Amino acid sequence: MSHRTFLRLCLVPLVVVTAAFFVMPMARLMVMGAEGPRGLMGYLAILTEPRYRATLINTVVLSAATTAVTLAVATIAGMFLQRHRFPGRAVLIAMLTFPLAFPGVVVGFMIILLAGRQGLIGDLSSRVLGDRIVFAYSIWGLFAGYLYFSIPRVILTIMAAIQKLDRGLEEAARSLGASPWAVQRDVVLPALAPAFVASGAIAFATAMGAFGTAFTLATNIDVLPMLIYTEFTLAANFATSAALSVGLGVIAWAILAVARTVSGGTVAAAG
């Protein structure tokens, strides 16, 4: 058997899996999205229909806010954990990354236990303020849930990027009289920019498509995953749900593609 023939045989499983699990389902989804009464114009419904457009805006704003806060928290925590050694560090890192093992429904349930009608925050606020604070089912509860599963992903990426930094550049900046803040601002943060772009894109795309947490918490707010679910299961509007799914996928793919270009191709697929 020649080397070229062997390589072709090795590509057979890849071609089969790609066709069966990506090409054919995506092609069918795109065809279904154009089978509605509006035809191809159905793909513009996400921008022209007021309800769909408002849902898209909610989803994008929520995902962007989640990404920004996640990057801020993960950068500070990741830098501290990577640069300092102390008793219990390994346990703390394990606890911070533990949410990676939870599905979205479990994360949503934990937010309900924290800020639901019978949650811990509600009990404490009722005793202290005389008024029960409940936000688990609003955009703030969904925001907290998205942070819960986004921060661990980003922390791991930031810690790996910090580990690869050249400490000699920081020492050189200090020897030239730079203050600790100037070193972080002018040396460390620019060096971490590719990691910020890569992990931020993954956090954004993951928040855009997160369904389990939204299914548990999004009772007072519409987001695209829940809108697609209700159009498909409750309204049996298959064409619209397919068109919305394609629109959601295109937005997430565009963000990842731009991030790969900016960060030099280090962005992985969203989980």
C-alpha atoms as an extended CHARMM CRD file, in Angstrom:
* protein
*
       271  EXT
         1         1  MET       CA              0.0000000000        0.0000000000        0.0000000000  PROA      1               0.0000000000
         2         2  SER       CA              1.4300000000        3.3490000000       -1.0290000000  PROA      2               0.0000000000
         3         3  HSD       CA              1.7620000000        6.2550000000        1.3440000000  PROA      3               0.0000000000
         4         4  ARG       CA             -0.7770000000        8.3110000000       -0.6290000000  PROA      4               0.0000000000
         5         5  THR       CA             -3.3460000000        5.4970000000       -0.5000000000  PROA      5               0.0000000000
         6         6  PHE       CA             -2.8220000000        5.1640000000        3.2520000000  PROA      6               0.0000000000
         7         7  LEU       CA             -3.4340000000        8.8880000000        3.7600000000  PROA      7               0.0000000000
         8         8  ARG       CA             -6.6270000000        8.7140000000        1.7250000000  PROA      8               0.0000000000
         9         9  LEU       CA             -7.8950000000        5.8030000000        3.8070000000  PROA      9               0.0000000000
        10        10  CYS       CA             -7.1480000000        7.7700000000        6.9670000000  PROA      10              0.0000000000
        11        11  LEU       CA             -9.2860000000       10.6220000000        5.6570000000  PROA      11              0.0000000000
        12        12  VAL       CA            -12.3190000000        8.3900000000        5.1330000000  PROA      12              0.0000000000
        13        13  PRO       CA            -13.5080000000        8.4880000000        8.7980000000  PROA      13              0.0000000000
        14        14  LEU       CA            -13.0550000000       12.2800000000        8.8550000000  PROA      14              0.0000000000
        15        15  VAL       CA            -15.0850000000       12.7160000000        5.6750000000  PROA      15              0.0000000000
        16        16  VAL       CA            -17.8440000000       10.4000000000        6.9160000000  PROA      16              0.0000000000
        17        17  VAL       CA            -18.1270000000       12.0630000000       10.3190000000  PROA      17              0.0000000000
        18        18  THR       CA            -18.0250000000       15.5780000000        8.8330000000  PROA      18              0.0000000000
        19        19  ALA       CA            -20.7120000000       14.7600000000        6.2880000000  PROA      19              0.0000000000
        20        20  ALA       CA            -22.9710000000       12.8930000000        8.7210000000  PROA      20              0.0000000000
        21        21  PHE       CA            -22.7500000000       15.2080000000       11.7140000000  PROA      21              0.0000000000
        22        22  PHE       CA            -22.1120000000       18.6220000000       10.1540000000  PROA      22              0.0000000000
        23        23  VAL       CA            -22.6660000000       19.0270000000        6.4250000000  PROA      23              0.0000000000
        24        24  MET       CA            -25.9700000000       17.1710000000        6.0510000000  PROA      24              0.0000000000
        25        25  PRO       CA            -27.6300000000       18.4900000000        9.2470000000  PROA      25              0.0000000000
        26        26  MET       CA            -26.5560000000       22.0600000000        8.4630000000  PROA      26              0.0000000000
        27        27  ALA       CA            -27.7430000000       21.7680000000        4.8610000000  PROA      27              0.0000000000
        28        28  ARG       CA            -31.0960000000       20.4260000000        6.0030000000  PROA      28              0.0000000000
        29        29  LEU       CA            -31.3910000000       23.1960000000        8.5940000000  PROA      29              0.0000000000
        30        30  MET       CA            -30.7160000000       25.8820000000        5.9880000000  PROA      30              0.0000000000
        31        31  VAL       CA            -33.2030000000       24.3710000000        3.5570000000  PROA      31              0.0000000000
        32        32  MET       CA            -35.8610000000       24.1510000000        6.2680000000  PROA      32              0.0000000000
        33        33  GLY       CA            -35.3070000000       27.8000000000        7.1730000000  PROA      33              0.0000000000
        34        34  ALA       CA            -36.3050000000       28.7840000000        3.6380000000  PROA      34              0.0000000000
        35        35  GLU       CA            -39.4060000000       26.5620000000        3.5010000000  PROA      35              0.0000000000
        36        36  GLY       CA            -41.6500000000       28.9690000000        5.3890000000  PROA      36              0.0000000000
        37        37  PRO       CA            -44.2490000000       31.2950000000        3.8190000000  PROA      37              0.0000000000
        38        38  ARG       CA            -41.6360000000       34.0320000000        3.3880000000  PROA      38              0.0000000000
        39        39  GLY       CA            -39.0430000000       31.8090000000        1.7170000000  PROA      39              0.0000000000
        40        40  LEU       CA            -35.4940000000       33.1150000000        1.9510000000  PROA      40              0.0000000000
        41        41  MET       CA            -36.8000000000       36.3350000000        3.4870000000  PROA      41              0.0000000000
        42        42  GLY       CA            -37.5360000000       34.2820000000        6.5870000000  PROA      42              0.0000000000
        43        43  TYR       CA            -33.8540000000       34.5740000000        7.4320000000  PROA      43              0.0000000000
        44        44  LEU       CA            -34.3080000000       38.3190000000        7.8190000000  PROA      44              0.0000000000
        45        45  ALA       CA            -37.0470000000       37.8470000000       10.4160000000  PROA      45              0.0000000000
        46        46  ILE       CA            -34.4350000000       37.9350000000       13.1610000000  PROA      46              0.0000000000
        47        47  LEU       CA            -33.7990000000       41.5690000000       12.1740000000  PROA      47              0.0000000000
        48        48  THR       CA            -37.2020000000       42.7210000000       10.8770000000  PROA      48              0.0000000000
        49        49  GLU       CA            -39.6330000000       41.2150000000       13.4000000000  PROA      49              0.0000000000
        50        50  PRO       CA            -39.7250000000       43.3720000000       16.5580000000  PROA      50              0.0000000000
        51        51  ARG       CA            -39.9230000000       40.3960000000       18.9440000000  PROA      51              0.0000000000
        52        52  TYR       CA            -37.0870000000       38.5080000000       17.2940000000  PROA      52              0.0000000000
        53        53  ARG       CA            -34.9470000000       41.6370000000       17.0130000000  PROA      53              0.0000000000
        54        54  ALA       CA            -35.4610000000       42.4580000000       20.7020000000  PROA      54              0.0000000000
        55        55  THR       CA            -34.5340000000       38.9010000000       21.6210000000  PROA      55              0.0000000000
        56        56  LEU       CA            -31.3870000000       39.1280000000       19.4980000000  PROA      56              0.0000000000
        57        57  ILE       CA            -30.4090000000       42.3830000000       21.2080000000  PROA      57              0.0000000000
        58        58  ASN       CA            -31.0280000000       40.8510000000       24.6520000000  PROA      58              0.0000000000
        59        59  THR       CA            -28.8760000000       37.8650000000       23.7910000000  PROA      59              0.0000000000
        60        60  VAL       CA            -26.0030000000       39.8830000000       22.3290000000  PROA      60              0.0000000000
        61        61  VAL       CA            -25.9570000000       42.4140000000       25.1830000000  PROA      61              0.0000000000
        62        62  LEU       CA            -26.1250000000       39.6750000000       27.8130000000  PROA      62              0.0000000000
        63        63  SER       CA            -23.3410000000       37.7060000000       26.1150000000  PROA      63              0.0000000000
        64        64  ALA       CA            -21.1580000000       40.8050000000       25.7440000000  PROA      64              0.0000000000
        65        65  ALA       CA            -21.6430000000       41.7590000000       29.4040000000  PROA      65              0.0000000000
        66        66  THR       CA            -20.8680000000       38.2020000000       30.4660000000  PROA      66              0.0000000000
        67        67  THR       CA            -17.6970000000       38.2390000000       28.3760000000  PROA      67              0.0000000000
        68        68  ALA       CA            -16.4850000000       41.5750000000       29.7690000000  PROA      68              0.0000000000
        69        69  VAL       CA            -17.0340000000       40.6720000000       33.4280000000  PROA      69              0.0000000000
        70        70  THR       CA            -15.6510000000       37.1790000000       32.9070000000  PROA      70              0.0000000000
        71        71  LEU       CA            -12.4410000000       38.5390000000       31.3980000000  PROA      71              0.0000000000
        72        72  ALA       CA            -11.9930000000       41.0140000000       34.2600000000  PROA      72              0.0000000000
        73        73  VAL       CA            -12.5700000000       38.4480000000       37.0100000000  PROA      73              0.0000000000
        74        74  ALA       CA            -10.6310000000       35.6530000000       35.3110000000  PROA      74              0.0000000000
        75        75  THR       CA             -7.6310000000       37.8960000000       34.5540000000  PROA      75              0.0000000000
        76        76  ILE       CA             -7.2660000000       39.0460000000       38.1530000000  PROA      76              0.0000000000
        77        77  ALA       CA             -7.8460000000       35.5800000000       39.6010000000  PROA      77              0.0000000000
        78        78  GLY       CA             -5.7120000000       33.8190000000       36.9900000000  PROA      78              0.0000000000
        79        79  MET       CA             -2.7870000000       36.2010000000       37.4540000000  PROA      79              0.0000000000
        80        80  PHE       CA             -2.8820000000       35.8000000000       41.2360000000  PROA      80              0.0000000000
        81        81  LEU       CA             -3.1470000000       32.0130000000       41.0980000000  PROA      81              0.0000000000
        82        82  GLN       CA             -0.3980000000       31.6340000000       38.4960000000  PROA      82              0.0000000000
        83        83  ARG       CA              2.0740000000       33.9930000000       40.1650000000  PROA      83              0.0000000000
        84        84  HSD       CA              1.6060000000       32.9030000000       43.8080000000  PROA      84              0.0000000000
        85        85  ARG       CA              2.0980000000       29.6090000000       45.6080000000  PROA      85              0.0000000000
        86        86  PHE       CA              0.3020000000       29.0290000000       48.9160000000  PROA      86              0.0000000000
        87        87  PRO       CA             -1.2300000000       26.1320000000       50.8730000000  PROA      87              0.0000000000
        88        88  GLY       CA             -4.5240000000       25.0350000000       49.3530000000  PROA      88              0.0000000000
        89        89  ARG       CA             -3.7990000000       26.5620000000       45.9350000000  PROA      89              0.0000000000
        90        90  ALA       CA             -4.4810000000       23.3230000000       44.0790000000  PROA      90              0.0000000000
        91        91  VAL       CA             -7.7610000000       22.8570000000       45.9430000000  PROA      91              0.0000000000
        92        92  LEU       CA             -8.8190000000       26.4270000000       45.1530000000  PROA      92              0.0000000000
        93        93  ILE       CA             -8.0650000000       25.9800000000       41.4440000000  PROA      93              0.0000000000
        94        94  ALA       CA            -10.0160000000       22.7180000000       41.4480000000  PROA      94              0.0000000000
        95        95  MET       CA            -12.9880000000       24.4680000000       43.0710000000  PROA      95              0.0000000000
        96        96  LEU       CA            -12.8870000000       27.3360000000       40.5730000000  PROA      96              0.0000000000
        97        97  THR       CA            -12.9140000000       24.9170000000       37.6480000000  PROA      97              0.0000000000
        98        98  PHE       CA            -15.4590000000       22.5430000000       39.1870000000  PROA      98              0.0000000000
        99        99  PRO       CA            -18.4280000000       24.1910000000       37.3910000000  PROA      99              0.0000000000
       100       100  LEU       CA            -17.0360000000       22.7970000000       34.1220000000  PROA      100             0.0000000000
       101       101  ALA       CA            -18.4970000000       19.4520000000       35.2160000000  PROA      101             0.0000000000
       102       102  PHE       CA            -22.0210000000       20.8500000000       35.5760000000  PROA      102             0.0000000000
       103       103  PRO       CA            -24.5870000000       20.9910000000       32.7630000000  PROA      103             0.0000000000
       104       104  GLY       CA            -26.4940000000       24.2220000000       32.2630000000  PROA      104             0.0000000000
       105       105  VAL       CA            -29.6280000000       22.9520000000       34.0240000000  PROA      105             0.0000000000
       106       106  VAL       CA            -27.6530000000       22.2720000000       37.2010000000  PROA      106             0.0000000000
       107       107  VAL       CA            -26.1150000000       25.7430000000       37.0310000000  PROA      107             0.0000000000
       108       108  GLY       CA            -29.5820000000       27.2510000000       36.6930000000  PROA      108             0.0000000000
       109       109  PHE       CA            -30.8400000000       25.2410000000       39.6490000000  PROA      109             0.0000000000
       110       110  MET       CA            -27.9270000000       26.4980000000       41.7610000000  PROA      110             0.0000000000
       111       111  ILE       CA            -28.8110000000       30.0900000000       40.8680000000  PROA      111             0.0000000000
       112       112  ILE       CA            -32.4020000000       29.3950000000       41.9450000000  PROA      112             0.0000000000
       113       113  LEU       CA            -31.1310000000       28.0580000000       45.2790000000  PROA      113             0.0000000000
       114       114  LEU       CA            -29.0870000000       31.2500000000       45.6340000000  PROA      114             0.0000000000
       115       115  ALA       CA            -31.4870000000       33.9370000000       44.3980000000  PROA      115             0.0000000000
       116       116  GLY       CA            -34.8390000000       32.2370000000       43.8420000000  PROA      116             0.0000000000
       117       117  ARG       CA            -38.0540000000       32.6730000000       45.7940000000  PROA      117             0.0000000000
       118       118  GLN       CA            -36.8020000000       30.3370000000       48.5110000000  PROA      118             0.0000000000
       119       119  GLY       CA            -33.1280000000       31.1010000000       47.9410000000  PROA      119             0.0000000000
       120       120  LEU       CA            -30.4010000000       32.1020000000       50.3430000000  PROA      120             0.0000000000
       121       121  ILE       CA            -30.3060000000       35.7530000000       49.2740000000  PROA      121             0.0000000000
       122       122  GLY       CA            -34.0790000000       36.0080000000       49.6240000000  PROA      122             0.0000000000
       123       123  ASP       CA            -33.9860000000       34.5850000000       53.1470000000  PROA      123             0.0000000000
       124       124  LEU       CA            -31.1820000000       36.9110000000       54.2470000000  PROA      124             0.0000000000
       125       125  SER       CA            -32.7450000000       40.0070000000       52.6920000000  PROA      125             0.0000000000
       126       126  SER       CA            -36.1050000000       39.1600000000       54.2660000000  PROA      126             0.0000000000
       127       127  ARG       CA            -34.5380000000       39.0020000000       57.7110000000  PROA      127             0.0000000000
       128       128  VAL       CA            -32.3360000000       42.0690000000       57.3140000000  PROA      128             0.0000000000
       129       129  LEU       CA            -34.4190000000       44.3620000000       55.0850000000  PROA      129             0.0000000000
       130       130  GLY       CA            -37.8830000000       42.9520000000       55.5740000000  PROA      130             0.0000000000
       131       131  ASP       CA            -38.2240000000       42.4550000000       51.8300000000  PROA      131             0.0000000000
       132       132  ARG       CA            -37.3570000000       39.3040000000       49.8980000000  PROA      132             0.0000000000
       133       133  ILE       CA            -34.9260000000       39.9620000000       47.0140000000  PROA      133             0.0000000000
       134       134  VAL       CA            -35.4840000000       37.5810000000       44.1120000000  PROA      134             0.0000000000
       135       135  PHE       CA            -33.6300000000       37.9450000000       40.8110000000  PROA      135             0.0000000000
       136       136  ALA       CA            -32.9670000000       34.3670000000       39.6910000000  PROA      136             0.0000000000
       137       137  TYR       CA            -35.6180000000       34.5190000000       36.9680000000  PROA      137             0.0000000000
       138       138  SER       CA            -34.5810000000       37.8820000000       35.5200000000  PROA      138             0.0000000000
       139       139  ILE       CA            -31.7220000000       38.9360000000       33.3000000000  PROA      139             0.0000000000
       140       140  TRP       CA            -29.5520000000       39.2650000000       36.4200000000  PROA      140             0.0000000000
       141       141  GLY       CA            -30.0960000000       35.6400000000       37.3590000000  PROA      141             0.0000000000
       142       142  LEU       CA            -29.2640000000       34.5440000000       33.8300000000  PROA      142             0.0000000000
       143       143  PHE       CA            -26.2030000000       36.8120000000       33.9120000000  PROA      143             0.0000000000
       144       144  ALA       CA            -25.0260000000       35.1630000000       37.1500000000  PROA      144             0.0000000000
       145       145  GLY       CA            -25.5570000000       31.7210000000       35.6450000000  PROA      145             0.0000000000
       146       146  TYR       CA            -23.5730000000       32.5900000000       32.5310000000  PROA      146             0.0000000000
       147       147  LEU       CA            -20.7370000000       33.9270000000       34.6670000000  PROA      147             0.0000000000
       148       148  TYR       CA            -20.7210000000       30.7180000000       36.6600000000  PROA      148             0.0000000000
       149       149  PHE       CA            -19.8860000000       28.5310000000       33.6840000000  PROA      149             0.0000000000
       150       150  SER       CA            -17.8310000000       31.1250000000       31.7490000000  PROA      150             0.0000000000
       151       151  ILE       CA            -15.2800000000       32.1080000000       34.4020000000  PROA      151             0.0000000000
       152       152  PRO       CA            -13.7270000000       28.6180000000       34.8060000000  PROA      152             0.0000000000
       153       153  ARG       CA            -13.1540000000       28.2950000000       31.0480000000  PROA      153             0.0000000000
       154       154  VAL       CA            -11.4760000000       31.6780000000       30.8040000000  PROA      154             0.0000000000
       155       155  ILE       CA             -9.3830000000       31.2410000000       33.9650000000  PROA      155             0.0000000000
       156       156  LEU       CA             -7.7190000000       28.1480000000       32.5330000000  PROA      156             0.0000000000
       157       157  THR       CA             -6.8500000000       29.9620000000       29.2970000000  PROA      157             0.0000000000
       158       158  ILE       CA             -5.5340000000       33.0600000000       31.0800000000  PROA      158             0.0000000000
       159       159  MET       CA             -3.4280000000       31.0060000000       33.5050000000  PROA      159             0.0000000000
       160       160  ALA       CA             -1.8500000000       29.1190000000       30.6090000000  PROA      160             0.0000000000
       161       161  ALA       CA             -1.0740000000       32.3950000000       28.8240000000  PROA      161             0.0000000000
       162       162  ILE       CA              0.4360000000       33.9630000000       31.9610000000  PROA      162             0.0000000000
       163       163  GLN       CA              2.6510000000       30.9300000000       32.4500000000  PROA      163             0.0000000000
       164       164  LYS       CA              4.1780000000       31.5210000000       28.9980000000  PROA      164             0.0000000000
       165       165  LEU       CA              4.9750000000       35.1890000000       29.5940000000  PROA      165             0.0000000000
       166       166  ASP       CA              8.6090000000       36.2280000000       29.5650000000  PROA      166             0.0000000000
       167       167  ARG       CA              9.3060000000       37.4550000000       33.0860000000  PROA      167             0.0000000000
       168       168  GLY       CA             12.4830000000       39.0970000000       31.7960000000  PROA      168             0.0000000000
       169       169  LEU       CA             10.4020000000       41.7850000000       30.0830000000  PROA      169             0.0000000000
       170       170  GLU       CA              8.7420000000       42.6700000000       33.3690000000  PROA      170             0.0000000000
       171       171  GLU       CA             12.0870000000       42.7860000000       35.1660000000  PROA      171             0.0000000000
       172       172  ALA       CA             13.4830000000       45.0240000000       32.4540000000  PROA      172             0.0000000000
       173       173  ALA       CA             10.5510000000       47.4180000000       32.7990000000  PROA      173             0.0000000000
       174       174  ARG       CA             11.0120000000       47.5640000000       36.5670000000  PROA      174             0.0000000000
       175       175  SER       CA             14.7360000000       48.2050000000       36.1940000000  PROA      175             0.0000000000
       176       176  LEU       CA             13.9000000000       51.1910000000       33.9840000000  PROA      176             0.0000000000
       177       177  GLY       CA             11.7740000000       52.6740000000       36.7500000000  PROA      177             0.0000000000
       178       178  ALA       CA              8.3050000000       51.5280000000       35.7260000000  PROA      178             0.0000000000
       179       179  SER       CA              5.7810000000       51.2820000000       38.5400000000  PROA      179             0.0000000000
       180       180  PRO       CA              3.9840000000       47.9690000000       39.2150000000  PROA      180             0.0000000000
       181       181  TRP       CA              0.8230000000       49.3250000000       37.5720000000  PROA      181             0.0000000000
       182       182  ALA       CA              2.8000000000       50.5350000000       34.5430000000  PROA      182             0.0000000000
       183       183  VAL       CA              4.3530000000       47.0860000000       34.1790000000  PROA      183             0.0000000000
       184       184  GLN       CA              0.9210000000       45.4640000000       34.1870000000  PROA      184             0.0000000000
       185       185  ARG       CA             -0.5260000000       48.0550000000       31.8110000000  PROA      185             0.0000000000
       186       186  ASP       CA              2.3210000000       48.3120000000       29.3010000000  PROA      186             0.0000000000
       187       187  VAL       CA              3.8960000000       44.8410000000       29.4180000000  PROA      187             0.0000000000
       188       188  VAL       CA              1.6460000000       42.1490000000       30.8630000000  PROA      188             0.0000000000
       189       189  LEU       CA             -1.7760000000       43.1080000000       29.5190000000  PROA      189             0.0000000000
       190       190  PRO       CA             -0.6080000000       43.6890000000       25.9100000000  PROA      190             0.0000000000
       191       191  ALA       CA              1.1710000000       40.3310000000       25.9880000000  PROA      191             0.0000000000
       192       192  LEU       CA             -2.0810000000       38.6830000000       27.1170000000  PROA      192             0.0000000000
       193       193  ALA       CA             -4.1530000000       40.3050000000       24.3670000000  PROA      193             0.0000000000
       194       194  PRO       CA             -4.3100000000       37.1480000000       22.1630000000  PROA      194             0.0000000000
       195       195  ALA       CA             -5.4970000000       35.1250000000       25.1680000000  PROA      195             0.0000000000
       196       196  PHE       CA             -8.1290000000       37.7720000000       25.9300000000  PROA      196             0.0000000000
       197       197  VAL       CA             -9.4310000000       37.6360000000       22.3740000000  PROA      197             0.0000000000
       198       198  ALA       CA             -9.4400000000       33.8450000000       22.2490000000  PROA      198             0.0000000000
       199       199  SER       CA            -11.0670000000       33.2050000000       25.6220000000  PROA      199             0.0000000000
       200       200  GLY       CA            -13.4410000000       36.1560000000       25.2290000000  PROA      200             0.0000000000
       201       201  ALA       CA            -14.6820000000       34.8360000000       21.9030000000  PROA      201             0.0000000000
       202       202  ILE       CA            -15.3140000000       31.4140000000       23.4070000000  PROA      202             0.0000000000
       203       203  ALA       CA            -17.1470000000       32.9470000000       26.3710000000  PROA      203             0.0000000000
       204       204  PHE       CA            -19.2840000000       35.0890000000       24.0510000000  PROA      204             0.0000000000
       205       205  ALA       CA            -20.1730000000       32.2370000000       21.7000000000  PROA      205             0.0000000000
       206       206  THR       CA            -20.9450000000       29.9080000000       24.5980000000  PROA      206             0.0000000000
       207       207  ALA       CA            -23.2350000000       32.4740000000       26.2250000000  PROA      207             0.0000000000
       208       208  MET       CA            -24.9900000000       33.1020000000       22.9100000000  PROA      208             0.0000000000
       209       209  GLY       CA            -25.9380000000       29.4440000000       22.5550000000  PROA      209             0.0000000000
       210       210  ALA       CA            -26.3710000000       28.3970000000       26.1900000000  PROA      210             0.0000000000
       211       211  PHE       CA            -29.6970000000       26.5900000000       26.4910000000  PROA      211             0.0000000000
       212       212  GLY       CA            -29.7700000000       24.6340000000       29.7540000000  PROA      212             0.0000000000
       213       213  THR       CA            -29.2740000000       27.6480000000       32.0050000000  PROA      213             0.0000000000
       214       214  ALA       CA            -31.6850000000       29.7600000000       29.9450000000  PROA      214             0.0000000000
       215       215  PHE       CA            -34.2760000000       26.9680000000       30.0290000000  PROA      215             0.0000000000
       216       216  THR       CA            -34.1060000000       26.9570000000       33.8380000000  PROA      216             0.0000000000
       217       217  LEU       CA            -33.9790000000       30.7020000000       34.4920000000  PROA      217             0.0000000000
       218       218  ALA       CA            -35.2860000000       32.7100000000       31.5210000000  PROA      218             0.0000000000
       219       219  THR       CA            -38.9110000000       33.1770000000       32.5840000000  PROA      219             0.0000000000
       220       220  ASN       CA            -38.9160000000       36.9800000000       32.4890000000  PROA      220             0.0000000000
       221       221  ILE       CA            -36.5660000000       37.5260000000       29.5500000000  PROA      221             0.0000000000
       222       222  ASP       CA            -36.3230000000       36.2120000000       25.9950000000  PROA      222             0.0000000000
       223       223  VAL       CA            -32.9950000000       34.9470000000       24.6600000000  PROA      223             0.0000000000
       224       224  LEU       CA            -32.4020000000       33.2810000000       21.3140000000  PROA      224             0.0000000000
       225       225  PRO       CA            -31.9570000000       29.6770000000       22.5290000000  PROA      225             0.0000000000
       226       226  MET       CA            -35.2680000000       29.8230000000       24.3980000000  PROA      226             0.0000000000
       227       227  LEU       CA            -37.0050000000       31.5560000000       21.4960000000  PROA      227             0.0000000000
       228       228  ILE       CA            -35.8580000000       28.8100000000       19.1430000000  PROA      228             0.0000000000
       229       229  TYR       CA            -37.0700000000       26.1820000000       21.5910000000  PROA      229             0.0000000000
       230       230  THR       CA            -40.5270000000       27.7170000000       21.9870000000  PROA      230             0.0000000000
       231       231  GLU       CA            -40.9580000000       28.2650000000       18.2410000000  PROA      231             0.0000000000
       232       232  PHE       CA            -40.0340000000       24.6400000000       17.5960000000  PROA      232             0.0000000000
       233       233  THR       CA            -41.8740000000       22.8450000000       20.4160000000  PROA      233             0.0000000000
       234       234  LEU       CA            -44.8410000000       25.0630000000       21.2980000000  PROA      234             0.0000000000
       235       235  ALA       CA            -45.6520000000       26.8150000000       18.0220000000  PROA      235             0.0000000000
       236       236  ALA       CA            -44.4220000000       24.0250000000       15.7120000000  PROA      236             0.0000000000
       237       237  ASN       CA            -42.9380000000       26.7930000000       13.5590000000  PROA      237             0.0000000000
       238       238  PHE       CA            -40.1390000000       24.7060000000       12.1100000000  PROA      238             0.0000000000
       239       239  ALA       CA            -39.0770000000       27.1290000000        9.3830000000  PROA      239             0.0000000000
       240       240  THR       CA            -38.7180000000       30.0730000000       11.7500000000  PROA      240             0.0000000000
       241       241  SER       CA            -36.9020000000       28.0380000000       14.3750000000  PROA      241             0.0000000000
       242       242  ALA       CA            -34.5020000000       26.7750000000       11.7000000000  PROA      242             0.0000000000
       243       243  ALA       CA            -33.8950000000       30.3060000000       10.3770000000  PROA      243             0.0000000000
       244       244  LEU       CA            -33.2730000000       31.5970000000       13.9130000000  PROA      244             0.0000000000
       245       245  SER       CA            -30.8890000000       28.7040000000       14.5430000000  PROA      245             0.0000000000
       246       246  VAL       CA            -28.9120000000       29.5520000000       11.4210000000  PROA      246             0.0000000000
       247       247  GLY       CA            -28.8060000000       33.2150000000       12.4480000000  PROA      247             0.0000000000
       248       248  LEU       CA            -27.5460000000       32.3120000000       15.9150000000  PROA      248             0.0000000000
       249       249  GLY       CA            -24.9170000000       30.0260000000       14.4390000000  PROA      249             0.0000000000
       250       250  VAL       CA            -23.7330000000       32.6370000000       11.9430000000  PROA      250             0.0000000000
       251       251  ILE       CA            -23.2820000000       35.2460000000       14.6690000000  PROA      251             0.0000000000
       252       252  ALA       CA            -21.3290000000       32.8670000000       16.9170000000  PROA      252             0.0000000000
       253       253  TRP       CA            -19.2490000000       31.6420000000       13.9720000000  PROA      253             0.0000000000
       254       254  ALA       CA            -18.4520000000       35.2150000000       12.8930000000  PROA      254             0.0000000000
       255       255  ILE       CA            -17.2360000000       36.1160000000       16.3800000000  PROA      255             0.0000000000
       256       256  LEU       CA            -15.0210000000       33.0360000000       16.5180000000  PROA      256             0.0000000000
       257       257  ALA       CA            -13.6990000000       33.6530000000       12.9910000000  PROA      257             0.0000000000
       258       258  VAL       CA            -12.7580000000       37.2600000000       13.7980000000  PROA      258             0.0000000000
       259       259  ALA       CA            -11.1390000000       36.1390000000       17.0450000000  PROA      259             0.0000000000
       260       260  ARG       CA             -9.1130000000       33.4720000000       15.2450000000  PROA      260             0.0000000000
       261       261  THR       CA             -7.8860000000       36.0840000000       12.7960000000  PROA      261             0.0000000000
       262       262  VAL       CA             -6.9190000000       38.5510000000       15.5140000000  PROA      262             0.0000000000
       263       263  SER       CA             -5.3620000000       36.0080000000       17.8770000000  PROA      263             0.0000000000
       264       264  GLY       CA             -3.4960000000       34.0740000000       15.2070000000  PROA      264             0.0000000000
       265       265  GLY       CA             -5.7330000000       31.0060000000       15.0580000000  PROA      265             0.0000000000
       266       266  THR       CA             -5.6510000000       30.0150000000       18.7410000000  PROA      266             0.0000000000
       267       267  VAL       CA             -9.3910000000       30.0620000000       19.2930000000  PROA      267             0.0000000000
       268       268  ALA       CA            -10.9980000000       26.7000000000       19.8520000000  PROA      268             0.0000000000
       269       269  ALA       CA            -14.6220000000       25.8670000000       19.3120000000  PROA      269             0.0000000000
       270       270  ALA       CA            -17.0750000000       26.8870000000       21.9410000000  PROA      270             0.0000000000
       271       271  GLY       CA            -18.2040000000       24.2420000000       24.3760000000  PROA      271             0.0000000000
